[in-house]
Amino acid sequence: MEGLLNDIFERGRRSGIEEVQSNILPDEDRVLDLREVEKEIRTIKGIGEKRAEEIMRIFEKHLGV
């Protein structure tokens, strides 16, 4: 059950990230790709799955996701 709930949460989170990225104005010079940021965060030694999720929630909070 926990695995199912985590999967549903993760799909919703990723959907929200994609929605924010699709709503960024096309004339913006710089676009923050949250998926790429998340990939890089996960490569940092000592940053596990849960800590990476916490960091991404901070990004999402400040971006209004």
C-alpha positions, 0 to 999 in steps of 0.5 A: 500500500505504501508503495502505491501511495508513493507512486501516486504522489510521485506521478502527481509531483512530476505532473505538477512540475511539467505543468509549471514548465509548460506555463513558462512564457516562451519569451523568457530567456532562462528556463529552470528545468526542474527535472534536470535540477532533480537529476543533478541533486540526486548525483550529490554524494550523501543526498538520498531519495528522501532528502532529494524529495525534500529539496525538490519540495522547497523548489516547488513551494517557491515556484508555486507548484 
